[in-house]
Every structure is written in C-alpha cells, then in structure tokens.
Amino acid sequence: MIKEFEKRLLSSFILIPIAIFFIIQGSIFFIFFLSILFLVTSYEWFQMSKRNNLLKLLGIIFLLFSFYTAFEIREYKNFKYFLFIVVVCIFTDIGGYIFGKIFNGPKLTKISPNKTYAGVFGGFLLSLIAGLIYINNFFAKKEVTDADHLLIFLIILFISFISQIGDLVISYFKRKAKLKDTGKILPGHGGLLDRIDGLIFVFPTMYLAILIIGATFK
C-alpha cells in the first residue's frame, strides 16, 4: 500500500499543478488541455471496448459531451467554480482510497471488489472537509452567505455521490473487459480514465443541473 500510495502522491504532485495552470489560464490553453485529455481517454475507452463497436461509439459521444460540459462550466463566471468541483472529486477519490485501505471492512459491490463501505464514507467525509475549506478560503463572504452553507453541504455530497457512481461505472466496464486499469500512463494510478472517471460523470450532471435551475428561475 505504501509504495503504491507514494507513486500516486508523486504523480499527483506533478500533474495537479499542470492541470491547475491550464484551468486558470482558460481560453485556448484550456481547450488544448481538454483536447489532450479527450484523446487519451478516448484511446483508453477504445482499448477497453474494442469488441463492441456500438459501445465504442456511445462512449466517445459521452466523452465528447462530458468534455464539452467541462469547458462550459469553466467558462461559467470564473475558474473557481470549476476548481471547486475538481477538489471535491479529488478528495472523494483520496478519501475512498485511504479509508478503504485502512479500515477495509464489508465490500460494496462485486462490480469493483476493492470498493468498501468504509471507502464510501471516507469519500464523503474528505470531500466535505476539502470542499468546505475551499469555499471558505477562495470565495469572498459576499459570494457565500450563511444561508448558503446548507446548500453547499448538499452540493458537495451530491458531487461526491455522482463521482463515486462514475467510478463504479468505469469499474464495471473494466471488469467486463477483464482489465485491472484502463491504461498505464499514470504511475500508481493506472490510466487517465481511472483518475477522472468521477469527473467525466460529474461535469455533465452539474451542467444539466445548472441549465435546469437556470431555466426554472428565469
């Protein structure tokens, strides 16, 4: 566990600052960044679903929509909202990994044998802590009133829930393809899809939620 965690930590120290740079820069830089991610994840999806042409096509359409919604959310107001979603998803993943390894306990589902109820709880807990810290430090008081805190609490839990569902969906397809990881591009992490499986489900969900809420209160 220690060696695998060290690899994950080292990869994260290198990759996270690079990702943050492109996210903050926005415009053509962010489009370039998303394009690279799309190409890599599409390749991994092709490898994972190479026996099913319909699945290939549906997966690519979904990835296109997912990265489009990521771009739209980044362009919505400013990058702070986008990074908020990323932070919640990252700490959902970290919490699930740490709590799952330390406490182990009953397995969540046969779809992903490494997932445990302790990991689910850890994902919710760390995402809440990280999300609330992020909001309190990177948003001005006028942007977040006391009345907003319950809503923020629920939004964090919702994002974490969708992120964990995304993780299970990709785990299901990996299991069907008899693969441990979607690729080997990230030391200690596996493939790119392994790391952003939650995000590619969260961005479309949040984008649709913003559209629905916006239309409702017009």
N, C-alpha and C positions, 0 to 999 in steps of 0.2 A: 504493500500500500504506500509506504514512504517514498520509494523510488518513483512510482507512478505519479504520486502527488507532486514530487519535485519536478518531474518533466512537465506536468500541467502548469505548475507555477511559473517555470522558466518560459514556457511558450506564451503564457498569458502576459508576462512582463514585457515581452517583445511585441506581441500582437495588439494588445489593448491600446497602447499609446499611438500606434499606427492607425488603428480604427478611429480613435478619438480625433486625430488630426484631420482625417477625411470628412468625418461627421461635422466638425466645427467649420471647416472650410466651405462645405456646401457646394452648390452650383456644379461646374464641370468636374471638379475634384471628386465630389460625392457620386456623381453619375459614373465616373471611371471606376471608383471603388465598388459600387454596386454591380457594375458590369463584370468585373473580375469575379466577384462572389457568385454571380449568376452562372457564369461559365463553369466555374469549379463545381458548384452544387449540381448543375445540370449533368456534367460528366459523371459525377458520383451516382446520380439517380439513374442514368443510362446503364451504368455498370450493375446497379442493383436490380434493375427491372428489364434486363436485356432479353429475357424470354417472352415478354409481354408488350407488344407494340402499343396497344391501347393504354396500358399503364404508363408507358414512356410518355406518350402524348399528353395524357391528363396531368402527369407530374410536371412536365415542362410548362404547361398552361398555368398550373397552380403557382409554380416558382416565378413565372413572369408577373402574375398578379401580385404575389407576395412582395417582390422587389419593387414593383410599381407603387404599392401602398406604403412601403418603407420610404420611398422618395417623397411621396405626397405628405406623409407625416413629418418628415424632416423639414419640408418647406412650409408646413403649417406653423405660423408665428415665428418660432426660432428653434435652434437645436436642443434647447434644454428639455423640451417635452420628449424629443426622440431619445435623448440620453437617459431620461427617467425610465422609459420602457426597457432600454438595454440593461440598465443597472438592475432593475427588478428581475429580469430574466437571468442575468448572470448569477445573481445571488440565490435565485431559485435552484439553479444547477449546482452551485457550490454547496448550498445547504443540504440538498438531496444527496450529494456525494459524501460529504463529511458525516452527516448523521447516519446515512445508510451503512457506511464502513464501520463507524464506531459502535453503534447500537444494534446493527443488524436486525434481528427480530423477524416477525412474520413477513412473508413475501407478499407483494401487492398483487401481482398477476403473472401468469405463465408467459404472457407476451414478452415480458422483459424480466428474466429471473433475478437480475441484480437489484430490481426496484423493491423497496420495502416501505412499510407504513411509517417507519421512523424517518426514512428519507423524504417522504411526502411532507411530514410535519416539519422537518428541518428546512425543506424548500420554502414552505410558507413562512416559517419563523425568520430566517435570514433575509428573505425578500422584504418582509415587513420592516425589519430593522434598517436595512440598507435604503429602502425606498423612503422611509420617513426621515432618515438622516439627510438624504439627498434633497428632499423637498425643503427641509428646514435650513439647509446651507446654501442652496443655489436658487431659491425663489425668494423674492422680496416679500415682506409681510403684506404689502398691499395686493400681491398676487394670490396669496393664500390666507384667507381669514380663518378664525377659529371654527366657524361653521363648516368650513370645507374639510376639516380633518377626518370626520367620519366617512365622507365620500372618498377621500384619498385612501383611507384604510381599506375600503371595499374595492376600490380600483386596483390597489396593489394585490389583494387576494385574488381578484379576477384575472389579472395579468399572469400571476404565478400559476393559477389553475390551468389556464389555456396553454402556458408554456409547458407544464407537465403533461398535458394531453398531447401536445405536439411531440414531445419526447417519446411517449408511448406509441404514437402512430408510426414514427420512423423506426422505432424498435421492432414493431410488428412486421414492417417490410424487410428489415434486416433479417429477422428470424425466418421469414418466408424464403429469402434468398440464401439462407444459411451463411450469413456473414456476421462477424463479431463487430466490425466497424464499417462505416460507409467508405472509408479510404485510409490513407496513411500519411496525408500531407502535414498533419499537425502532431509532433511528438508528444506522447502522453494523452492525446485527445482522440486520435483516430482521424476521421475525415472531417471536412468542413461541415457537412450536414449533421454530423454527430454533435457539433458545438452550437449550431444555430437552428437546430430542429424546433426549439421552442419559439424562437423569434419569427421564423417563417410562418408560424400559425398566429402568433400574437399580432403582428402588424396588420394583416387583413382583417382580423377581428376588431381591432381598435379603430381601424379606418372606417369600417362599416358602422361601428357604434357612433363615431363622430358624425357620419353622414346622417344616420337616423335621428340622433339627438338634435343635430342642426336643423333638420327638416321639421322636427316636431315643435321646436321653439321659435320658428321663423314668424 
